[in-house]
């Protein structure tokens, strides 16, 4: 082997030192269940985190149950969270497209706690104005003008009043139940995780096949 070849192989070996192949990981819990904190953890572990804004804009494809563009998007990254990954039908499509992927369902201590946190978060965006007004939701400057209200209509239906407590909580519970049922016989594929669980770091480390010393869960974007 030439000196040049040996030098090249040495450089490759050095660049791969500590590297290991990893499967894709999808955080499929609803917004306000700690998904921002999980995203920060993914990045700290070296996962290539998908940018959130372009993914969220694919909610219109999601509404058509057309996942072709999303699958192409996912091929470029390692880890994913929030819309449209937190919506029904997406996790099934991602499981079929990426058979070795793992899924994390983040949850709150109760559906009521999740709903109350989501309300507080939205009121912050509205500077204290009512979250139950469609006109107010249409003014939220996020992603693009009108996105927040359009996302509400696609997820909950135009006929649903914004932040109808019963509808939102039922949707949250149904999503969690469907995820758990779908993976019921493949438990190594799914981790159900509450970030307030004292053992959350150990559960994540075991699930991702990482050392416990690598896991430090930040608590970001809180609105308790």
C-alpha positions as CSV (number, residue, x, y, z in Angstrom):
1,X,0.0,0.0,0.0
2,X,1.4,3.4,-0.9
3,X,2.2,6.1,1.6
4,X,-0.6,8.2,0.1
5,X,-3.2,5.4,0.5
6,X,-2.1,4.8,4.1
7,X,-2.4,8.5,4.8
8,X,-5.9,8.6,3.3
9,X,-7.0,5.6,5.3
10,X,-5.6,7.1,8.4
11,X,-7.5,10.3,7.9
12,X,-10.8,8.3,7.3
13,X,-10.2,6.3,10.5
14,X,-9.6,9.5,12.5
15,X,-12.7,11.1,11.1
16,X,-14.8,8.0,12.0
17,X,-13.4,7.6,15.5
18,X,-16.3,7.6,18.0
19,X,-18.8,7.6,15.1
20,X,-21.5,4.9,15.0
21,X,-24.4,4.4,12.7
22,X,-27.7,5.3,14.3
23,X,-31.3,4.8,13.3
24,X,-33.7,7.7,12.8
25,X,-35.6,8.9,15.9
26,X,-39.0,10.5,15.7
27,X,-40.4,12.4,18.7
28,X,-44.1,12.0,18.1
29,X,-45.6,13.6,21.3
30,X,-47.9,16.6,21.0
31,X,-46.6,20.1,21.2
32,X,-46.1,21.2,24.9
33,X,-45.0,17.7,26.1
34,X,-41.3,18.6,26.2
35,X,-40.5,18.2,22.4
36,X,-38.3,21.3,22.3
37,X,-36.2,19.8,25.2
38,X,-36.0,16.5,23.4
39,X,-34.9,18.2,20.2
40,X,-32.1,20.0,22.1
41,X,-31.0,16.6,23.6
42,X,-30.9,15.0,20.1
43,X,-28.5,17.8,18.9
44,X,-26.3,17.4,22.0
45,X,-26.0,13.7,21.2
46,X,-24.9,14.5,17.6
47,X,-28.1,13.7,15.8
48,X,-28.7,15.8,12.7
49,X,-31.9,17.5,13.7
50,X,-34.5,18.3,11.0
51,X,-35.4,22.0,10.8
52,X,-38.8,22.6,12.2
53,X,-40.3,25.3,10.0
54,X,-40.0,23.4,6.6
55,X,-41.4,20.3,8.2
56,X,-44.4,22.1,9.7
57,X,-45.3,23.5,6.3
58,X,-45.8,20.0,5.1
59,X,-49.0,19.9,7.2
60,X,-50.9,20.6,4.0
61,X,-49.5,17.4,2.5
62,X,-50.3,15.6,5.8
63,X,-53.9,16.7,5.4
64,X,-54.0,14.9,2.1
65,X,-52.2,11.9,3.6
66,X,-49.5,12.4,1.1
67,X,-46.1,11.6,2.7
68,X,-43.9,11.5,-0.3
69,X,-42.3,14.9,0.2
70,X,-41.9,14.3,3.9
71,X,-40.2,11.0,3.3
72,X,-37.7,12.7,0.9
73,X,-37.2,15.4,3.5
74,X,-36.5,12.8,6.3
75,X,-33.8,11.0,4.3
76,X,-31.6,14.0,5.0
77,X,-31.8,14.0,8.8
78,X,-31.6,11.8,11.8
79,X,-34.1,13.2,14.4
80,X,-37.5,14.8,14.1
81,X,-40.1,16.4,16.4
82,X,-43.4,18.4,16.4
83,X,-45.8,18.9,13.4
84,X,-46.3,16.9,11.3
85,X,-44.5,14.1,13.2
86,X,-46.8,14.7,16.2
87,X,-49.9,14.1,14.2
88,X,-51.9,10.8,13.5
89,X,-51.0,8.9,10.4
90,X,-47.4,10.3,10.2
91,X,-45.8,7.9,12.6
92,X,-47.3,4.9,10.6
93,X,-45.9,6.3,7.4
94,X,-42.5,7.0,8.9
95,X,-42.4,3.5,10.4
96,X,-43.1,2.0,7.0
97,X,-40.6,4.2,5.2
98,X,-37.8,3.8,7.8
99,X,-38.1,0.3,9.3
100,X,-35.2,0.7,11.7
101,X,-36.5,4.0,13.1
102,X,-37.3,4.5,16.8
103,X,-40.2,6.6,18.2
104,X,-40.5,8.6,21.4
105,X,-44.0,9.5,22.6
106,X,-43.6,12.4,25.0
107,X,-46.5,12.9,27.4
108,X,-47.5,15.2,30.3
109,X,-48.6,14.0,33.7
110,X,-52.2,14.4,32.6
111,X,-54.2,15.5,29.5
112,X,-55.5,18.5,31.5
113,X,-52.0,19.6,32.4
114,X,-51.1,19.4,28.7
115,X,-54.1,21.4,27.6
116,X,-53.5,24.1,30.2
117,X,-49.8,24.4,29.1
118,X,-50.9,24.8,25.5
119,X,-53.3,27.5,26.4
120,X,-50.6,29.4,28.4
121,X,-48.2,29.1,25.5
122,X,-50.8,30.4,23.0
123,X,-51.7,33.3,25.2
124,X,-48.1,34.3,25.3
125,X,-48.1,34.4,21.5
126,X,-51.2,36.5,21.6
127,X,-49.9,38.9,24.3
128,X,-52.7,37.9,26.7
129,X,-55.5,38.1,24.1
130,X,-58.1,35.3,24.1
131,X,-57.0,32.1,22.4
132,X,-60.7,31.3,21.6
133,X,-61.0,33.9,18.9
134,X,-60.3,32.8,15.3
135,X,-59.5,36.4,14.5
136,X,-56.8,36.5,17.2
137,X,-55.3,33.2,16.1
138,X,-55.1,34.5,12.5
139,X,-52.8,37.3,13.7
140,X,-50.2,35.0,15.3
141,X,-46.9,35.7,13.4
142,X,-45.5,32.2,13.3
143,X,-44.1,30.3,10.3
144,X,-46.2,32.5,8.0
145,X,-49.2,34.7,8.4
146,X,-52.3,32.7,9.2
147,X,-50.4,29.4,9.7
148,X,-51.5,28.9,13.3
149,X,-55.2,29.1,12.5
150,X,-54.8,27.0,9.3
151,X,-53.0,24.3,11.3
152,X,-55.9,24.3,13.9
153,X,-58.4,23.9,11.1
154,X,-56.5,21.0,9.5
155,X,-56.0,19.2,12.8
156,X,-59.3,19.8,14.6
157,X,-61.6,20.9,11.8
158,X,-62.9,24.3,10.9
159,X,-66.1,23.6,12.7
160,X,-64.3,23.2,16.0
161,X,-64.1,26.3,18.1
162,X,-60.4,27.2,18.9
163,X,-59.3,25.6,22.2
164,X,-62.4,23.6,22.8
165,X,-61.2,21.9,26.0
166,X,-63.1,18.6,25.4
167,X,-62.1,18.3,21.8
168,X,-58.4,19.1,22.4
169,X,-58.1,16.7,25.3
170,X,-59.9,13.9,23.5
171,X,-57.6,14.4,20.5
172,X,-54.5,14.3,22.7
173,X,-55.7,11.1,24.4
174,X,-56.7,9.4,21.2
175,X,-53.3,10.2,19.6
176,X,-51.4,8.7,22.5
177,X,-53.6,5.6,22.6
178,X,-53.2,5.0,18.9
179,X,-49.4,5.3,19.1
180,X,-49.2,2.8,22.0
181,X,-51.6,0.4,20.3
182,X,-49.7,0.6,17.0
183,X,-46.4,-0.4,18.7
184,X,-47.9,-2.7,21.3
185,X,-46.2,-5.8,19.9
186,X,-42.9,-4.0,19.1
187,X,-42.0,-2.4,22.4
188,X,-38.4,-1.8,21.5
189,X,-39.5,0.6,18.8
190,X,-41.4,3.0,21.2
191,X,-40.5,4.8,24.3
192,X,-43.3,6.5,26.2
193,X,-41.6,9.3,28.1
194,X,-42.6,12.0,30.7
195,X,-39.7,14.4,31.2
196,X,-40.8,14.9,34.8
197,X,-40.1,11.2,35.5
198,X,-37.0,11.0,37.8
199,X,-35.9,8.0,35.7
200,X,-36.3,9.8,32.3
201,X,-32.5,10.1,31.6
202,X,-32.0,6.4,32.2
203,X,-35.0,5.4,30.1
204,X,-33.7,7.6,27.2
205,X,-30.1,6.3,27.5
206,X,-31.3,2.7,27.4
207,X,-33.7,3.3,24.5
208,X,-31.1,5.1,22.4
209,X,-28.3,2.8,23.3
210,X,-26.3,5.6,24.8
211,X,-24.3,6.0,28.0
212,X,-26.3,7.5,30.9
213,X,-23.5,10.1,31.2
214,X,-24.4,11.4,27.7
215,X,-28.0,12.2,28.7
216,X,-28.7,15.6,30.1
217,X,-32.3,16.7,29.4
218,X,-32.7,20.4,29.2
219,X,-36.0,22.0,30.1
220,X,-36.8,24.5,27.4
221,X,-39.8,26.5,26.1
222,X,-41.7,25.8,29.4
223,X,-45.1,27.4,30.0
224,X,-46.2,25.7,33.1
